[in-house]
Amino acid sequence: MPNALTVVAAALFLATSAVQAATPEAPTAPADGVLRVKSAYSVDETVARLKADIDKKGIRFFIEIDQSQLGAGAKLDIRPSRLILFGNPPLGVQFLQSNPYSGLDWPVRMLVLEEADGSVSVAWTDFGFVANRYSIRDREAQFKMAGEVAASIASSAVQ
């Protein structure tokens, strides 16, 4: 029987693979509520820079999932893709207080993806989209802060 981490990793792989096309050569599909910046670095260096910035900000890092490695294990080729999960529980749990189903989008997820042209992108869900998705109207300041912090972290890959 698979352990909980394996099940979570597989579920996240399937859920986030929607932003990737079926073959490594295909372009990345657009997705509602997804923000994206181009990285100036490789996938490995981008992930390292994001994790360093998360640590520097005192934010809790939860896990890194190498989606391309999961694909290889299933004998399915995809471009290099890593999903990182992180968050600030005193901030993020407030979203759960407003709507427990927002736990589907918290902790924060950032996808580092090699695009079809070889460039690297960092993508994450816009917090305004998350607020609307869960009809959370009582945490505007918290969503604004979360959005600013996520953008700041993503910017560590473009500097």
C-alpha positions as CSV (number, residue, x, y, z in Angstrom):
1,M,0.0,0.0,0.0
2,P,1.5,3.4,-1.0
3,N,2.3,5.9,1.8
4,A,0.5,9.2,2.1
5,L,3.3,11.2,0.6
6,T,3.3,9.0,-2.5
7,V,-0.4,9.4,-2.9
8,V,-0.2,13.2,-2.4
9,A,2.7,13.4,-4.9
10,A,0.8,11.4,-7.5
11,A,-2.3,13.5,-7.0
12,L,-0.4,16.8,-7.3
13,F,1.4,15.5,-10.4
14,L,-1.9,14.7,-12.1
15,A,-3.5,17.9,-11.0
16,T,-0.7,20.2,-12.2
17,S,0.1,18.3,-15.3
18,A,-2.8,20.2,-16.9
19,V,-0.5,23.2,-17.3
20,Q,1.7,21.0,-19.5
21,A,0.8,19.5,-22.8
22,A,1.0,15.7,-23.4
23,T,4.3,15.8,-25.1
24,P,7.6,17.6,-24.3
25,E,7.5,19.4,-27.6
26,A,4.0,20.9,-27.2
27,P,3.6,24.5,-25.9
28,T,2.4,25.1,-22.4
29,A,-1.4,25.5,-22.2
30,P,-2.9,28.6,-20.7
31,A,-4.8,28.2,-17.4
32,D,-7.2,30.5,-15.5
33,G,-5.8,32.3,-12.6
34,V,-2.2,31.3,-13.2
35,L,0.6,34.0,-13.0
36,R,3.9,33.3,-14.7
37,V,7.3,34.8,-15.0
38,K,10.3,33.7,-17.1
39,S,13.3,32.6,-15.1
40,A,16.8,33.6,-16.1
41,Y,18.1,30.3,-14.8
42,S,17.9,26.5,-15.3
43,V,15.2,24.5,-13.6
44,D,17.6,23.3,-10.9
45,E,19.0,26.8,-10.3
46,T,15.5,28.3,-10.3
47,V,14.3,25.9,-7.7
48,A,17.4,26.5,-5.6
49,R,16.9,30.3,-5.8
50,L,13.2,30.0,-4.9
51,K,14.0,27.8,-1.9
52,A,16.7,30.1,-0.7
53,D,14.3,33.1,-0.8
54,I,11.6,31.1,1.0
55,D,14.1,30.3,3.7
56,K,15.5,33.9,3.9
57,K,11.9,35.1,4.4
58,G,11.3,32.6,7.2
59,I,8.5,30.9,5.3
60,R,8.0,27.2,5.9
61,F,9.1,24.9,3.0
62,F,7.0,21.7,2.8
63,I,8.1,19.7,-0.2
64,E,9.6,19.6,-3.6
65,I,8.1,17.2,-6.2
66,D,10.0,16.4,-9.3
67,Q,7.2,15.8,-11.7
68,S,9.4,14.8,-14.6
69,Q,10.9,12.1,-12.4
70,L,7.4,10.9,-11.6
71,G,6.7,10.8,-15.3
72,A,9.9,8.8,-16.0
73,G,8.8,6.3,-13.4
74,A,5.6,5.9,-15.3
75,K,7.5,5.7,-18.6
76,L,5.9,9.0,-19.7
77,D,8.1,11.8,-21.0
78,I,7.4,15.4,-19.9
79,R,9.7,18.4,-19.9
80,P,11.5,19.1,-16.6
81,S,9.0,20.2,-14.1
82,R,9.2,20.7,-10.3
83,L,6.5,21.7,-7.9
84,I,7.3,23.3,-4.6
85,L,5.0,23.8,-1.7
86,F,5.5,26.4,1.0
87,G,3.6,28.7,3.2
88,N,3.2,30.8,6.3
89,P,0.7,28.9,8.5
90,P,-0.3,32.0,10.6
91,L,-1.3,33.7,7.3
92,G,-2.5,30.7,5.2
93,V,-4.6,29.1,7.9
94,Q,-6.8,32.3,7.9
95,F,-7.9,31.3,4.4
96,L,-9.0,27.9,5.8
97,Q,-10.9,29.7,8.6
98,S,-12.9,31.6,6.0
99,N,-13.5,28.5,3.7
100,P,-12.0,25.1,4.6
101,Y,-12.1,24.1,1.0
102,S,-9.4,26.7,0.2
103,G,-7.1,24.0,1.6
104,L,-7.1,22.7,-2.0
105,D,-4.9,25.7,-2.9
106,W,-2.9,26.1,0.3
107,P,-0.1,25.7,1.0
108,V,1.2,27.8,-1.8
109,R,2.4,25.9,-4.9
110,M,4.9,27.1,-7.4
111,L,5.6,25.3,-10.6
112,V,9.1,25.5,-12.2
113,L,8.7,24.3,-15.8
114,E,11.0,24.1,-18.8
115,E,9.0,25.4,-21.7
116,A,9.0,23.9,-25.2
117,D,11.5,26.5,-26.4
118,G,13.9,25.6,-23.5
119,S,13.2,28.7,-21.4
120,V,12.1,28.2,-17.8
121,S,9.0,29.6,-16.2
122,V,7.8,30.0,-12.6
123,A,4.0,29.7,-12.3
124,W,1.6,30.1,-9.3
125,T,-2.0,30.7,-8.7
126,D,-3.1,34.3,-8.4
127,F,-4.4,34.9,-4.9
128,G,-7.2,37.1,-6.2
129,F,-8.3,34.1,-8.2
130,V,-8.1,31.9,-5.1
131,A,-10.2,34.4,-3.1
132,N,-12.8,34.5,-5.8
133,R,-12.7,30.7,-6.3
134,Y,-13.7,30.2,-2.6
135,S,-15.8,33.3,-2.2
136,I,-13.6,34.6,0.6
137,R,-14.4,38.2,1.1
138,D,-13.1,38.8,4.7
139,R,-9.4,38.4,4.1
140,E,-8.5,41.1,1.5
141,A,-5.4,42.3,3.4
142,Q,-4.2,38.7,3.9
143,F,-4.7,37.8,0.2
144,K,-2.9,41.0,-0.8
145,M,0.1,40.1,1.4
146,A,0.2,36.5,0.2
147,G,0.2,37.7,-3.4
148,E,3.0,40.2,-2.8
149,V,5.1,37.6,-1.0
150,A,4.6,35.0,-3.8
151,A,5.5,37.6,-6.5
152,S,8.6,38.5,-4.5
153,I,9.7,34.9,-4.2
154,A,9.1,34.3,-7.9
155,S,11.1,37.4,-8.7
156,S,14.2,35.7,-7.2
157,A,14.3,33.7,-10.4
158,V,14.4,36.7,-12.7
159,Q,17.1,38.7,-11.1
